[in-house]
Amino acid sequence: MWFSCISSTLRKKTGSNRKLDDSSTSAARERPRPAKVPGCCGSAAMRAVIQRVTKASVTVGEEQVSSIGRGLCVLLGISVDDTQKDAEYMVRKILNLRLFEDESGRSWSQSVMDGNLEVLCVSQFTLQCILKGNKPDFHAAMPAELAQPFYNSILEDMRSAYKPELVKDGKFGAKMQVHIQNDGPVTVELTSPSSPTDPKQMAKQEKQQQRKEKTRAKGPTESGREKGSQRSRQDPSASSGAEGDVSSEREP
Amino acid sequence: MWFSCISSTLRKKTGSNRKLDDSSTSAARERPRPAKVPGCCGSAAMRAVIQRVTKASVTVGEEQVSSIGRGLCVLLGISVDDTQKDAEYMVRKILNLRLFEDESGRSWSQSVMDGNLEVLCVSQFTLQCILKGNKPDFHAAMPAELAQPFYNSILEDMRSAYKPELVKDGKFGAKMQVHIQNDGPVTVELTSPSSPTDPKQMAKQEKQQQRKEKTRAKGPTESGREKGSQRSRQDPSASSGAEGDVSSEREP
């Protein structure tokens, strides 16, 4: 681990010596979060860059350590403030995001799970960069010795929620070459919900979301889809009926 | 252009029919921006996912339309609200971000320009996604017929600011395969500064930044570097002397 040597220094600075279990969640959540910095997406939250791929693989030196076919390549950046809640959110979103077309060619309608596709998840602390002028600063990233077990637990969660054999990873802390064949291209940035200004509201939203996903998990029935689109239409911020058209035609 | 058909619908919805010259800047800036949505990085701003690459290329069907060696692969998402100011910020940051090591192996010390490296820039409207549950919505993306000339002008700006032959692109609006060999991996998300709550402050920051970059452009002299690191140390939000250590040792 060629950056583990900085972890203890970093931990002293950030004061993060907490366990990643639920007991630490509220304490971590109550800590003031840094303001959003222009430049890199700077507020402390878990971040993922998700690329839809035709195939992807990881090599370390000459050795190929991992490879997937069609699916998602996820670069995952864990911040010092992240907790199990952020992890759960990320896993759920990665597995349920509708970035694939269905059998009839309708875009943005299937998730990686719907299509029985693969996930290659690679730890990427540089997503936690804050720019100091033009120099990236990574103090917002969780130190490696804490991030590694946390990252492993996220992978385990993803494997449990999906199929273990379809979730691959890189080699934490190693210098890797990540070969990505971005299909489209389709790239989405994902951020775990930041500071819950209203925890009650947040819990409510989470529950709603989980209920929705349970309904979907029962099968992508027409009635389920209908309900989804109705919700969208009732949403005053949604752009009414044309949403489906836009989504499906604007497959890049 | 296989999504141009939706542009007029989109324009009617978003009301964006403005030119991308300076006269539109203030008007665009005054429009209320959507609040940050948990999930995708949802506030309207120009977004880039920058991957440091050993090599990268773009194919459309069987044809390779572009390829670079060592450098940066930039996926660029333009929002309905973006103006020339956002473009200038992005071009400056992409070209000056220090994501490469110098000759002595010191990480995070050279920009793509310092190393005479290449840039592959590919338009990527999906970075402007807002999640409606698990379905991506792209109404925050600038419609293709406006985005294409804007995107071309950004490329031209980048070529003028650097070397035209070292800045490549994909094929706007085409279904591409973007082959990315992410080196490290090193991935950074970049967001143009959003709603300028204090335009004066913002203008001041921009000027400071430009001055700094001019100084650097004269050559990466030791004295320039020294000044930079001093500034960083004086910055109360910076984490003092160890920053250099962290940056250089935490090369992934």
Interface residues (C-beta under 8 A of the other chain):
Chain A: W2 F3 C5 I6 T9 L10 K13 P34 K36 P38 G39 C40 C41 R47 V49 Q51 T54 L75 K93 N96 L97 R98 L99 W108 S111 V122 Q124 F125 T126 L127 C129 L131 K132 G133 N134 K135 P136 D137 F138 H139 A141 G170 G173 K175 M176 Q177 V178 H179 I180 Q181 N182 D183 G184 P185 V186 T187 V188 E189 L190 T191 S192 P193 S194 Q209 K212 E213 R216 G228 R231 S232 D235 S237 A238 S239 A242 E243 D245 V246 S247 E249 R250 E251 P252
Chain B: W2 F3 C5 I6 T9 L10 K13 P34 K36 P38 G39 C40 C41 R47 V49 Q51 T54 L75 K93 N96 L97 R98 L99 W108 S111 V122 Q124 F125 T126 L127 C129 L131 K132 G133 N134 K135 P136 D137 F138 H139 A141 G170 G173 K175 M176 Q177 V178 H179 I180 Q181 N182 D183 G184 P185 V186 T187 V188 E189 L190 T191 S192 P193 S194 Q209 K212 E213 R216 G228 R231 S232 D235 S237 A238 S239 A242 E243 D245 V246 S247 E249 R250 E251 P252
